[in-house]
């Protein structure tokens, strides 16, 4: 008990006689910080006398009603609706009984109370509607007949709403939406929405209100939010796309131009004109089942849940929670009803009591707690935290310390076991992590780098610290991952690659110079010598033509000439200046043209222009030239033809040469004297080329060579 400034006694905690709880005090201790440590049959509780905001008024010894209590303010007085003898009671501001009105039937309860005018109120009951004259006590009953509705609970009226046009909207249990006039005539407006099976699911409307343009909004226990559009008299569910086709909604409130409502996990408002929807998520640790809410005069919502009372600031979107540690009789507020009086105070009614509190006083008293990082462990060792000249906390570790366990605490002891803890490690966590009621978090296998660990906490009622505690962490990388080592390694690799490149380039240049020297030597020395042999042979043959030695000398001459031709081919093949495919084909053209013209053979040589930039290795160049030369020689020596052609084509990295003539037919598979054909085939195999030699009477002779140019 406590005595206020006016000398009135206020009870903050229930007594043994007033509740059925096990609140039997055995020990009471006051700590140095002013907290009350109380032991009872449920254990030890810590209470802060400065945070006992709730005043409890016990109305009756027993439960008032099996349904929710109905409340309606009348000036400084209060109507309370219940069951049987507690059907309707009028209390003064001190919760003393002024007048009782019984239902006359023990099982009938008042479900809601709605004002009609200055002297009349409507009572929504389990057995119809009652229009009560407050002055005379005269009652007028309204009932739905079985003809109007055959639903068993047709006269179980959950609520009533009177719009700006004087229309009385009433909501019988699972019978849809109706209207009733002052004469008791009922009119069905809507039964419900069709299901997937095209059946009508009857509505269970719990409350309704009207916006500034005359549209009516309904809260339904199954369908959620329903809108009646006055302009076209249609019913829709404006939040179905966002929240689903159906959800439980107990009540709604209107604050122009927004409609507010609360469901489990979400506070939602919808713009009644644009239909724009905004949501605010209830923090995980405060997210419990919602039973109802009301607005105060300071721009906050007060939400009753299965685990205490939540407040929501409409401007800052902050949540706070109040529980039995702050003076509530019970954290389970699922069966009660909450409402805001014109004085700004809020009432919560449940079972046989009413809890009263002033929201302004409650939120002003909320002290901001302090958060502190207390310990840090890594590799099973406690790490000492250093504090810099700027006052910040730092630690510097090598790369072997990459697993961490952080501990932090909230300096608030009113209900320490229910404090809430959060953390965030920059570069690792994208969002804040909720870690529960203990300030502890682990991180494993962190890479070398810079991190900032942020600790945060909130009291059991949701009051959070304003300034997070920070710890700056530096994990040094191993030397082989440091910038100087990477730079040095890059330099060494670059130098090595450059040296290798220069060595390879020198080798290629040496090879080129060697080939040039061999070509020059062959041409200058061996070529000139063979030329001399040929000339001398001619002279000897001329002078000795009358002797028998002329045949031998002629053979010397012929062999020397043949050797000169072959030597010329070798010298040309070795010379690096001739590595292009274009020069190879020019040599073939000159060679072929000279022979074809000497034999009076009509010929054509067709070479595509796309070969100009192609290069060949010395080996490939020599093989291709000798294969083509042998083919042309065979035409000259054996074909006895009149027409010949050479076609050169290059596409998709493949060179294709086709040589044809209309000469004598031969068997390509027959083994002729000499090694011309076999040599051509071996050279083609060494290049992995495709060589085809074909001969028939209809098409003549054809040699085709296809080789991939690397």
Secondary structure as GFF3:
##gff-version 3
##sequence-region A 1 710
A	DSSP	beta_strand	2	3	.	.	.	ID=ss1
A	DSSP	beta_strand	9	10	.	.	.	ID=ss2
A	DSSP	beta_strand	27	30	.	.	.	ID=ss3
A	DSSP	beta_strand	35	40	.	.	.	ID=ss4
A	DSSP	beta_strand	43	48	.	.	.	ID=ss5
A	DSSP	three_ten_helix	49	51	.	.	.	ID=ss6
A	DSSP	beta_strand	55	58	.	.	.	ID=ss7
A	DSSP	beta_strand	70	74	.	.	.	ID=ss8
A	DSSP	beta_strand	77	81	.	.	.	ID=ss9
A	DSSP	three_ten_helix	84	86	.	.	.	ID=ss10
A	DSSP	beta_strand	88	91	.	.	.	ID=ss11
A	DSSP	beta_strand	97	101	.	.	.	ID=ss12
A	DSSP	beta_strand	110	115	.	.	.	ID=ss13
A	DSSP	beta_strand	120	125	.	.	.	ID=ss14
A	DSSP	beta_strand	128	133	.	.	.	ID=ss15
A	DSSP	beta_strand	139	142	.	.	.	ID=ss16
A	DSSP	beta_strand	157	162	.	.	.	ID=ss17
A	DSSP	beta_strand	168	172	.	.	.	ID=ss18
A	DSSP	beta_strand	177	180	.	.	.	ID=ss19
A	DSSP	beta_strand	186	190	.	.	.	ID=ss20
A	DSSP	beta_strand	192	194	.	.	.	ID=ss21
A	DSSP	beta_strand	200	202	.	.	.	ID=ss22
A	DSSP	beta_strand	205	210	.	.	.	ID=ss23
A	DSSP	beta_strand	216	220	.	.	.	ID=ss24
A	DSSP	beta_strand	224	229	.	.	.	ID=ss25
A	DSSP	beta_strand	234	236	.	.	.	ID=ss26
A	DSSP	alpha_helix	240	243	.	.	.	ID=ss27
A	DSSP	beta_strand	253	255	.	.	.	ID=ss28
A	DSSP	beta_strand	258	263	.	.	.	ID=ss29
A	DSSP	beta_strand	266	271	.	.	.	ID=ss30
A	DSSP	beta_strand	277	281	.	.	.	ID=ss31
A	DSSP	three_ten_helix	284	286	.	.	.	ID=ss32
A	DSSP	beta_strand	290	295	.	.	.	ID=ss33
A	DSSP	beta_strand	300	305	.	.	.	ID=ss34
A	DSSP	beta_strand	308	313	.	.	.	ID=ss35
A	DSSP	beta_strand	319	322	.	.	.	ID=ss36
A	DSSP	three_ten_helix	324	326	.	.	.	ID=ss37
A	DSSP	beta_strand	337	340	.	.	.	ID=ss38
A	DSSP	beta_strand	346	350	.	.	.	ID=ss39
A	DSSP	beta_strand	353	357	.	.	.	ID=ss40
A	DSSP	alpha_helix	359	364	.	.	.	ID=ss41
A	DSSP	beta_strand	371	378	.	.	.	ID=ss42
A	DSSP	beta_strand	381	382	.	.	.	ID=ss43
A	DSSP	beta_strand	386	387	.	.	.	ID=ss44
A	DSSP	beta_strand	393	397	.	.	.	ID=ss45
A	DSSP	beta_strand	404	410	.	.	.	ID=ss46
A	DSSP	three_ten_helix	416	418	.	.	.	ID=ss47
A	DSSP	beta_strand	420	425	.	.	.	ID=ss48
A	DSSP	beta_strand	433	436	.	.	.	ID=ss49
A	DSSP	beta_strand	440	443	.	.	.	ID=ss50
A	DSSP	beta_strand	449	458	.	.	.	ID=ss51
A	DSSP	beta_strand	469	475	.	.	.	ID=ss52
A	DSSP	three_ten_helix	479	481	.	.	.	ID=ss53
A	DSSP	alpha_helix	483	521	.	.	.	ID=ss54
A	DSSP	pi_helix	522	527	.	.	.	ID=ss55
A	DSSP	alpha_helix	528	543	.	.	.	ID=ss56
A	DSSP	alpha_helix	550	574	.	.	.	ID=ss57
A	DSSP	three_ten_helix	576	578	.	.	.	ID=ss58
A	DSSP	alpha_helix	581	598	.	.	.	ID=ss59
A	DSSP	beta_strand	602	607	.	.	.	ID=ss60
A	DSSP	three_ten_helix	609	611	.	.	.	ID=ss61
A	DSSP	alpha_helix	618	634	.	.	.	ID=ss62
A	DSSP	pi_helix	635	639	.	.	.	ID=ss63
A	DSSP	beta_strand	643	651	.	.	.	ID=ss64
A	DSSP	beta_strand	654	661	.	.	.	ID=ss65
A	DSSP	alpha_helix	676	686	.	.	.	ID=ss66
A	DSSP	beta_strand	690	696	.	.	.	ID=ss67
A	DSSP	beta_strand	700	708	.	.	.	ID=ss68
###
